[in-house]
């Protein structure tokens, strides 16, 4: 035959279950990754035989992206891409035709 445990045992069991739940929630919060923000404060430069970008705030990565006009105007434009670089480091793309052929430049960003 089953006997009901005393009220003090039930209270301890409930308190123990609540403590385990609170500890589990605390561990989940402690292991949640930090919020990320796309790279910001990005600048670009173009000169000589390269184009580059540098982002100085946020997290994630960035790369320089440029469109070059062709040497022969009958040919299509050319896209050049730099390396993916973390915030604080420079992304560089080689520009074989020189600064005078850069049609547009922008920065691709991922967080």
ABEGO torsion letter per residue (X at the ends): XBBBBBAAAAAAAAAAAAAAAAAAAAAAAAABBBBBBBBBGBBBBBBEABBBBBBABEBEBBBBBBBBBBABAABBBBBBBBBBBBBGBBBBBBBAAEAAABABBBBBBBX
